[in-house]
Amino acid sequence: MVAERAPGLDLRTAYLGRVLPTLPQVLNTIEPHAHVAVLPLLLTAAYHATTDIPRMLARFPWLQVSYGAPLGPHPLLFRALERRLAEADPAACEDPARTAVVLAAAGSSHPAANAAVARLAAQWQARAGWSAVRPAYAASAAGPAPAAAVTSLRQAGTRRVVVATYLLAPGYFADRIRASSLAAGAASVSPALGASPEVADVLLARHVQCRPKDATQESEHSRPCIVGVRPIRATRS
């Protein structure tokens, strides 16, 4: 989808584990002194974004690396979340004042990353007029888990609770969020953001932000290579 929006870019994908090619493998295929924009395909500035990827990039001093910001937070992600909710449950967005949302993220051992999700939840509630938006974390000890957040809202008297899956791709965490939330009484659970136009546009915006300030014109030979880095966790789906 990014390639369709910007057909002139040299786009490559790398993974942080369990799936090839790895980030070092991709960087080793790029000519020395070339400019490379490395964009983390992450929704928060968690450990992968702040530690793992920068540590790998330090091993390639012969490349001109620009490291971009994670995809989130970004205003376009609100639109993506709302569209995914509407696809899963058309009634979910029709009466937001009577609907509570659980914003279900993977979660992180990094408190700042979890705090960013909590801020996103507060901003989304103010922006869209939901009766409540509660952050939840599927893989973090910070809590609450998505099912616990659904239960809490229902016990507080909210009749309709929906769950917005704040993940980039389907897999184990998305499946766990869906199953546990529906079992707890959620009216619907949206799918992961996936290859959505909003995510593609955010990725291109991050590319523009991390370009060198003097890169006003680029010849065919100096055109940057963009490497999108996706973390892969142990999954069952």
ABEGO torsion letter per residue (X at the ends): XAAAABAABBBBBBBAEGBOBBAAAAAAABBBGBBBBBBBBBABBBAAAAAAAAAAAAABAABBBBBBBBAOBBAAAAAAAAAAAAAABAAAAABAAABBBBBBBAEBABAAAAAAAAAAAAAAAAAAGBABBBBBBAABAAOBBAAAAAAAAAAAGBABBBBBBBBABBEAAAAAAAAAAAAAGBABBBBBAEBBAAAAAAAAAAAAAABBAABABBBAAABBBBBBBBBBBBBAX
